[in-house]
């Protein structure tokens, strides 16, 4: 349950940050791919640690 809340918080924070940086338009695909890779990497690291 706690990981779900943390995940939702991270996603909302990332969306807020990117919208402030790039505006409400669609993100460029390389930026979106980088964000997805970062989130997957963090989740994998936390999975091995816990």
mmCIF file of the N, C-alpha and C atoms, coordinates in Angstrom:
data_MODEL
# 
_entry.id   MODEL 
# 
loop_
_atom_site.group_PDB 
_atom_site.id 
_atom_site.type_symbol 
_atom_site.label_atom_id 
_atom_site.label_alt_id 
_atom_site.label_comp_id 
_atom_site.label_asym_id 
_atom_site.label_entity_id 
_atom_site.label_seq_id 
_atom_site.pdbx_PDB_ins_code 
_atom_site.Cartn_x 
_atom_site.Cartn_y 
_atom_site.Cartn_z 
_atom_site.occupancy 
_atom_site.B_iso_or_equiv 
_atom_site.pdbx_formal_charge 
_atom_site.auth_seq_id 
_atom_site.auth_comp_id 
_atom_site.auth_asym_id 
_atom_site.auth_atom_id 
_atom_site.pdbx_PDB_model_num 
ATOM 1   N N  . UNK A 1 1  ? 0.821  -1.195 0.000   1.00 0.00 ? 1  UNK A N  1 
ATOM 2   C CA . UNK A 1 1  ? 0.000  0.000  0.000   1.00 0.00 ? 1  UNK A CA 1 
ATOM 3   C C  . UNK A 1 1  ? 0.865  1.259  0.000   1.00 0.00 ? 1  UNK A C  1 
ATOM 4   N N  . UNK A 1 2  ? 1.897  1.253  0.806   1.00 0.00 ? 2  UNK A N  1 
ATOM 5   C CA . UNK A 1 2  ? 2.750  2.438  0.905   1.00 0.00 ? 2  UNK A CA 1 
ATOM 6   C C  . UNK A 1 2  ? 3.488  2.689  -0.409  1.00 0.00 ? 2  UNK A C  1 
ATOM 7   N N  . UNK A 1 3  ? 3.869  1.612  -1.099  1.00 0.00 ? 3  UNK A N  1 
ATOM 8   C CA . UNK A 1 3  ? 4.574  1.785  -2.374  1.00 0.00 ? 3  UNK A CA 1 
ATOM 9   C C  . UNK A 1 3  ? 3.657  2.373  -3.437  1.00 0.00 ? 3  UNK A C  1 
ATOM 10  N N  . UNK A 1 4  ? 2.386  2.046  -3.377  1.00 0.00 ? 4  UNK A N  1 
ATOM 11  C CA . UNK A 1 4  ? 1.424  2.623  -4.308  1.00 0.00 ? 4  UNK A CA 1 
ATOM 12  C C  . UNK A 1 4  ? 1.325  4.126  -4.091  1.00 0.00 ? 4  UNK A C  1 
ATOM 13  N N  . UNK A 1 5  ? 1.255  4.535  -2.835  1.00 0.00 ? 5  UNK A N  1 
ATOM 14  C CA . UNK A 1 5  ? 1.174  5.966  -2.530  1.00 0.00 ? 5  UNK A CA 1 
ATOM 15  C C  . UNK A 1 5  ? 2.440  6.689  -2.949  1.00 0.00 ? 5  UNK A C  1 
ATOM 16  N N  . UNK A 1 6  ? 3.590  6.082  -2.692  1.00 0.00 ? 6  UNK A N  1 
ATOM 17  C CA . UNK A 1 6  ? 4.862  6.686  -3.091  1.00 0.00 ? 6  UNK A CA 1 
ATOM 18  C C  . UNK A 1 6  ? 4.925  6.798  -4.610  1.00 0.00 ? 6  UNK A C  1 
ATOM 19  N N  . UNK A 1 7  ? 4.502  5.767  -5.311  1.00 0.00 ? 7  UNK A N  1 
ATOM 20  C CA . UNK A 1 7  ? 4.500  5.779  -6.772  1.00 0.00 ? 7  UNK A CA 1 
ATOM 21  C C  . UNK A 1 7  ? 3.615  6.878  -7.331  1.00 0.00 ? 7  UNK A C  1 
ATOM 22  N N  . UNK A 1 8  ? 2.420  7.022  -6.760  1.00 0.00 ? 8  UNK A N  1 
ATOM 23  C CA . UNK A 1 8  ? 1.511  8.073  -7.212  1.00 0.00 ? 8  UNK A CA 1 
ATOM 24  C C  . UNK A 1 8  ? 2.098  9.455  -6.947  1.00 0.00 ? 8  UNK A C  1 
ATOM 25  N N  . UNK A 1 9  ? 2.748  9.617  -5.802  1.00 0.00 ? 9  UNK A N  1 
ATOM 26  C CA . UNK A 1 9  ? 3.372  10.893 -5.474  1.00 0.00 ? 9  UNK A CA 1 
ATOM 27  C C  . UNK A 1 9  ? 4.488  11.229 -6.462  1.00 0.00 ? 9  UNK A C  1 
ATOM 28  N N  . UNK A 1 10 ? 5.293  10.235 -6.798  1.00 0.00 ? 10 UNK A N  1 
ATOM 29  C CA . UNK A 1 10 ? 6.396  10.450 -7.739  1.00 0.00 ? 10 UNK A CA 1 
ATOM 30  C C  . UNK A 1 10 ? 5.861  10.829 -9.119  1.00 0.00 ? 10 UNK A C  1 
ATOM 31  N N  . UNK A 1 11 ? 4.828  10.146 -9.567  1.00 0.00 ? 11 UNK A N  1 
ATOM 32  C CA . UNK A 1 11 ? 4.257  10.433 -10.884 1.00 0.00 ? 11 UNK A CA 1 
ATOM 33  C C  . UNK A 1 11 ? 3.670  11.836 -10.920 1.00 0.00 ? 11 UNK A C  1 
ATOM 34  N N  . UNK A 1 12 ? 2.943  12.217 -9.868  1.00 0.00 ? 12 UNK A N  1 
ATOM 35  C CA . UNK A 1 12 ? 2.351  13.563 -9.837  1.00 0.00 ? 12 UNK A CA 1 
ATOM 36  C C  . UNK A 1 12 ? 3.425  14.636 -9.799  1.00 0.00 ? 12 UNK A C  1 
ATOM 37  N N  . UNK A 1 13 ? 4.480  14.397 -9.011  1.00 0.00 ? 13 UNK A N  1 
ATOM 38  C CA . UNK A 1 13 ? 5.570  15.375 -8.926  1.00 0.00 ? 13 UNK A CA 1 
ATOM 39  C C  . UNK A 1 13 ? 6.275  15.506 -10.273 1.00 0.00 ? 13 UNK A C  1 
ATOM 40  N N  . UNK A 1 14 ? 6.494  14.373 -10.949 1.00 0.00 ? 14 UNK A N  1 
ATOM 41  C CA . UNK A 1 14 ? 7.149  14.411 -12.259 1.00 0.00 ? 14 UNK A CA 1 
ATOM 42  C C  . UNK A 1 14 ? 6.291  15.177 -13.270 1.00 0.00 ? 14 UNK A C  1 
ATOM 43  N N  . UNK A 1 15 ? 4.988  14.932 -13.259 1.00 0.00 ? 15 UNK A N  1 
ATOM 44  C CA . UNK A 1 15 ? 4.093  15.644 -14.174 1.00 0.00 ? 15 UNK A CA 1 
ATOM 45  C C  . UNK A 1 15 ? 4.113  17.141 -13.892 1.00 0.00 ? 15 UNK A C  1 
ATOM 46  N N  . UNK A 1 16 ? 4.063  17.504 -12.622 1.00 0.00 ? 16 UNK A N  1 
ATOM 47  C CA . UNK A 1 16 ? 4.069  18.915 -12.262 1.00 0.00 ? 16 UNK A CA 1 
ATOM 48  C C  . UNK A 1 16 ? 5.364  19.582 -12.705 1.00 0.00 ? 16 UNK A C  1 
ATOM 49  N N  . UNK A 1 17 ? 6.486  18.929 -12.424 1.00 0.00 ? 17 UNK A N  1 
ATOM 50  C CA . UNK A 1 17 ? 7.788  19.473 -12.807 1.00 0.00 ? 17 UNK A CA 1 
ATOM 51  C C  . UNK A 1 17 ? 7.888  19.647 -14.317 1.00 0.00 ? 17 UNK A C  1 
ATOM 52  N N  . UNK A 1 18 ? 7.506  18.630 -15.071 1.00 0.00 ? 18 UNK A N  1 
ATOM 53  C CA . UNK A 1 18 ? 7.623  18.691 -16.524 1.00 0.00 ? 18 UNK A CA 1 
ATOM 54  C C  . UNK A 1 18 ? 6.655  19.692 -17.136 1.00 0.00 ? 18 UNK A C  1 
ATOM 55  N N  . UNK A 1 19 ? 5.467  19.831 -16.559 1.00 0.00 ? 19 UNK A N  1 
ATOM 56  C CA . UNK A 1 19 ? 4.527  20.820 -17.079 1.00 0.00 ? 19 UNK A CA 1 
ATOM 57  C C  . UNK A 1 19 ? 5.025  22.230 -16.828 1.00 0.00 ? 19 UNK A C  1 
ATOM 58  N N  . UNK A 1 20 ? 5.673  22.439 -15.693 1.00 0.00 ? 20 UNK A N  1 
ATOM 59  C CA . UNK A 1 20 ? 6.231  23.769 -15.429 1.00 0.00 ? 20 UNK A CA 1 
ATOM 60  C C  . UNK A 1 20 ? 7.396  24.068 -16.360 1.00 0.00 ? 20 UNK A C  1 
ATOM 61  N N  . UNK A 1 21 ? 8.175  23.052 -16.667 1.00 0.00 ? 21 UNK A N  1 
ATOM 62  C CA . UNK A 1 21 ? 9.349  23.250 -17.513 1.00 0.00 ? 21 UNK A CA 1 
ATOM 63  C C  . UNK A 1 21 ? 8.977  23.393 -18.988 1.00 0.00 ? 21 UNK A C  1 
ATOM 64  N N  . UNK A 1 22 ? 8.053  22.566 -19.471 1.00 0.00 ? 22 UNK A N  1 
ATOM 65  C CA . UNK A 1 22 ? 7.729  22.531 -20.896 1.00 0.00 ? 22 UNK A CA 1 
ATOM 66  C C  . UNK A 1 22 ? 6.357  23.095 -21.227 1.00 0.00 ? 22 UNK A C  1 
ATOM 67  N N  . UNK A 1 23 ? 5.552  23.404 -20.245 1.00 0.00 ? 23 UNK A N  1 
ATOM 68  C CA . UNK A 1 23 ? 4.206  23.903 -20.491 1.00 0.00 ? 23 UNK A CA 1 
ATOM 69  C C  . UNK A 1 23 ? 3.220  22.750 -20.628 1.00 0.00 ? 23 UNK A C  1 
ATOM 70  N N  . UNK A 1 24 ? 1.971  23.087 -20.854 1.00 0.00 ? 24 UNK A N  1 
ATOM 71  C CA . UNK A 1 24 ? 0.937  22.053 -20.890 1.00 0.00 ? 24 UNK A CA 1 
ATOM 72  C C  . UNK A 1 24 ? 0.897  21.250 -22.196 1.00 0.00 ? 24 UNK A C  1 
ATOM 73  N N  . UNK A 1 25 ? 1.782  21.561 -23.130 1.00 0.00 ? 25 UNK A N  1 
ATOM 74  C CA . UNK A 1 25 ? 1.794  20.817 -24.397 1.00 0.00 ? 25 UNK A CA 1 
ATOM 75  C C  . UNK A 1 25 ? 2.386  19.429 -24.176 1.00 0.00 ? 25 UNK A C  1 
ATOM 76  N N  . UNK A 1 26 ? 2.285  18.610 -25.178 1.00 0.00 ? 26 UNK A N  1 
ATOM 77  C CA . UNK A 1 26 ? 2.848  17.263 -25.094 1.00 0.00 ? 26 UNK A CA 1 
ATOM 78  C C  . UNK A 1 26 ? 4.365  17.323 -24.977 1.00 0.00 ? 26 UNK A C  1 
ATOM 79  N N  . UNK A 1 27 ? 4.913  16.409 -24.228 1.00 0.00 ? 27 UNK A N  1 
ATOM 80  C CA . UNK A 1 27 ? 6.360  16.359 -24.045 1.00 0.00 ? 27 UNK A CA 1 
ATOM 81  C C  . UNK A 1 27 ? 7.030  15.755 -25.273 1.00 0.00 ? 27 UNK A C  1 
ATOM 82  N N  . UNK A 1 28 ? 8.253  16.169 -25.544 1.00 0.00 ? 28 UNK A N  1 
ATOM 83  C CA . UNK A 1 28 ? 9.008  15.499 -26.599 1.00 0.00 ? 28 UNK A CA 1 
ATOM 84  C C  . UNK A 1 28 ? 9.236  14.029 -26.224 1.00 0.00 ? 28 UNK A C  1 
ATOM 85  N N  . UNK A 1 29 ? 9.223  13.159 -27.201 1.00 0.00 ? 29 UNK A N  1 
ATOM 86  C CA . UNK A 1 29 ? 9.339  11.727 -26.927 1.00 0.00 ? 29 UNK A CA 1 
ATOM 87  C C  . UNK A 1 29 ? 10.632 11.344 -26.202 1.00 0.00 ? 29 UNK A C  1 
ATOM 88  N N  . UNK A 1 30 ? 11.784 11.931 -26.519 1.00 0.00 ? 30 UNK A N  1 
ATOM 89  C CA . UNK A 1 30 ? 12.990 11.565 -25.770 1.00 0.00 ? 30 UNK A CA 1 
ATOM 90  C C  . UNK A 1 30 ? 12.896 11.919 -24.279 1.00 0.00 ? 30 UNK A C  1 
ATOM 91  N N  . UNK A 1 31 ? 12.249 13.019 -23.963 1.00 0.00 ? 31 UNK A N  1 
ATOM 92  C CA . UNK A 1 31 ? 12.085 13.398 -22.557 1.00 0.00 ? 31 UNK A CA 1 
ATOM 93  C C  . UNK A 1 31 ? 11.160 12.412 -21.866 1.00 0.00 ? 31 UNK A C  1 
ATOM 94  N N  . UNK A 1 32 ? 10.071 12.070 -22.511 1.00 0.00 ? 32 UNK A N  1 
ATOM 95  C CA . UNK A 1 32 ? 9.128  11.117 -21.948 1.00 0.00 ? 32 UNK A CA 1 
ATOM 96  C C  . UNK A 1 32 ? 9.786  9.757  -21.747 1.00 0.00 ? 32 UNK A C  1 
ATOM 97  N N  . UNK A 1 33 ? 10.573 9.308  -22.702 1.00 0.00 ? 33 UNK A N  1 
ATOM 98  C CA . UNK A 1 33 ? 11.272 8.036  -22.585 1.00 0.00 ? 33 UNK A CA 1 
ATOM 99  C C  . UNK A 1 33 ? 12.278 8.073  -21.435 1.00 0.00 ? 33 UNK A C  1 
ATOM 100 N N  . UNK A 1 34 ? 12.954 9.192  -21.266 1.00 0.00 ? 34 UNK A N  1 
ATOM 101 C CA . UNK A 1 34 ? 13.903 9.328  -20.165 1.00 0.00 ? 34 UNK A CA 1 
ATOM 102 C C  . UNK A 1 34 ? 13.221 9.264  -18.813 1.00 0.00 ? 34 UNK A C  1 
ATOM 103 N N  . UNK A 1 35 ? 12.070 9.899  -18.688 1.00 0.00 ? 35 UNK A N  1 
ATOM 104 C CA . UNK A 1 35 ? 11.322 9.868  -17.428 1.00 0.00 ? 35 UNK A CA 1 
ATOM 105 C C  . UNK A 1 35 ? 10.860 8.454  -17.122 1.00 0.00 ? 35 UNK A C  1 
ATOM 106 N N  . UNK A 1 36 ? 10.353 7.772  -18.117 1.00 0.00 ? 36 UNK A N  1 
ATOM 107 C CA . UNK A 1 36 ? 9.896  6.390  -17.914 1.00 0.00 ? 36 UNK A CA 1 
ATOM 108 C C  . UNK A 1 36 ? 11.067 5.498  -17.510 1.00 0.00 ? 36 UNK A C  1 
ATOM 109 N N  . UNK A 1 37 ? 12.207 5.654  -18.161 1.00 0.00 ? 37 UNK A N  1 
ATOM 110 C CA . UNK A 1 37 ? 13.384 4.852  -17.824 1.00 0.00 ? 37 UNK A CA 1 
ATOM 111 C C  . UNK A 1 37 ? 13.855 5.150  -16.406 1.00 0.00 ? 37 UNK A C  1 
ATOM 112 N N  . UNK A 1 38 ? 13.807 6.392  -16.003 1.00 0.00 ? 38 UNK A N  1 
ATOM 113 C CA . UNK A 1 38 ? 14.213 6.773  -14.651 1.00 0.00 ? 38 UNK A CA 1 
ATOM 114 C C  . UNK A 1 38 ? 13.295 6.146  -13.606 1.00 0.00 ? 38 UNK A C  1 
ATOM 115 N N  . UNK A 1 39 ? 12.006 6.197  -13.830 1.00 0.00 ? 39 UNK A N  1 
ATOM 116 C CA . UNK A 1 39 ? 11.051 5.624  -12.878 1.00 0.00 ? 39 UNK A CA 1 
ATOM 117 C C  . UNK A 1 39 ? 11.221 4.114  -12.794 1.00 0.00 ? 39 UNK A C  1 
ATOM 118 N N  . UNK A 1 40 ? 11.391 3.460  -13.928 1.00 0.00 ? 40 UNK A N  1 
ATOM 119 C CA . UNK A 1 40 ? 11.580 2.007  -13.927 1.00 0.00 ? 40 UNK A CA 1 
ATOM 120 C C  . UNK A 1 40 ? 12.880 1.643  -13.212 1.00 0.00 ? 40 UNK A C  1 
ATOM 121 N N  . UNK A 1 41 ? 13.927 2.402  -13.439 1.00 0.00 ? 41 UNK A N  1 
ATOM 122 C CA . UNK A 1 41 ? 15.193 2.156  -12.762 1.00 0.00 ? 41 UNK A CA 1 
ATOM 123 C C  . UNK A 1 41 ? 15.085 2.331  -11.264 1.00 0.00 ? 41 UNK A C  1 
ATOM 124 N N  . UNK A 1 42 ? 14.394 3.371  -10.827 1.00 0.00 ? 42 UNK A N  1 
ATOM 125 C CA . UNK A 1 42 ? 14.204 3.575  -9.390  1.00 0.00 ? 42 UNK A CA 1 
ATOM 126 C C  . UNK A 1 42 ? 13.391 2.449  -8.761  1.00 0.00 ? 42 UNK A C  1 
ATOM 127 N N  . UNK A 1 43 ? 12.355 2.025  -9.442  1.00 0.00 ? 43 UNK A N  1 
ATOM 128 C CA . UNK A 1 43 ? 11.539 0.933  -8.911  1.00 0.00 ? 43 UNK A CA 1 
ATOM 129 C C  . UNK A 1 43 ? 12.332 -0.371 -8.838  1.00 0.00 ? 43 UNK A C  1 
ATOM 130 N N  . UNK A 1 44 ? 13.180 -0.612 -9.831  1.00 0.00 ? 44 UNK A N  1 
ATOM 131 C CA . UNK A 1 44 ? 14.009 -1.821 -9.810  1.00 0.00 ? 44 UNK A CA 1 
ATOM 132 C C  . UNK A 1 44 ? 15.015 -1.757 -8.661  1.00 0.00 ? 44 UNK A C  1 
ATOM 133 N N  . UNK A 1 45 ? 15.605 -0.600 -8.444  1.00 0.00 ? 45 UNK A N  1 
ATOM 134 C CA . UNK A 1 45 ? 16.576 -0.449 -7.361  1.00 0.00 ? 45 UNK A CA 1 
ATOM 135 C C  . UNK A 1 45 ? 15.904 -0.623 -5.998  1.00 0.00 ? 45 UNK A C  1 
ATOM 136 N N  . UNK A 1 46 ? 14.721 -0.067 -5.857  1.00 0.00 ? 46 UNK A N  1 
ATOM 137 C CA . UNK A 1 46 ? 14.005 -0.213 -4.592  1.00 0.00 ? 46 UNK A CA 1 
ATOM 138 C C  . UNK A 1 46 ? 13.538 -1.641 -4.380  1.00 0.00 ? 46 UNK A C  1 
ATOM 139 N N  . UNK A 1 47 ? 13.194 -2.319 -5.469  1.00 0.00 ? 47 UNK A N  1 
ATOM 140 C CA . UNK A 1 47 ? 12.767 -3.719 -5.369  1.00 0.00 ? 47 UNK A CA 1 
ATOM 141 C C  . UNK A 1 47 ? 13.892 -4.621 -4.900  1.00 0.00 ? 47 UNK A C  1 
ATOM 142 N N  . UNK A 1 48 ? 15.088 -4.398 -5.387  1.00 0.00 ? 48 UNK A N  1 
ATOM 143 C CA . UNK A 1 48 ? 16.236 -5.218 -4.958  1.00 0.00 ? 48 UNK A CA 1 
ATOM 144 C C  . UNK A 1 48 ? 16.632 -4.896 -3.524  1.00 0.00 ? 48 UNK A C  1 
ATOM 145 N N  . UNK A 1 49 ? 16.459 -3.654 -3.141  1.00 0.00 ? 49 UNK A N  1 
ATOM 146 C CA . UNK A 1 49 ? 16.879 -3.214 -1.806  1.00 0.00 ? 49 UNK A CA 1 
ATOM 147 C C  . UNK A 1 49 ? 15.940 -3.736 -0.730  1.00 0.00 ? 49 UNK A C  1 
ATOM 148 N N  . UNK A 1 50 ? 14.649 -3.734 -1.009  1.00 0.00 ? 50 UNK A N  1 
ATOM 149 C CA . UNK A 1 50 ? 13.644 -4.088 0.008   1.00 0.00 ? 50 UNK A CA 1 
ATOM 150 C C  . UNK A 1 50 ? 13.360 -5.503 -0.004  1.00 0.00 ? 50 UNK A C  1 
# 
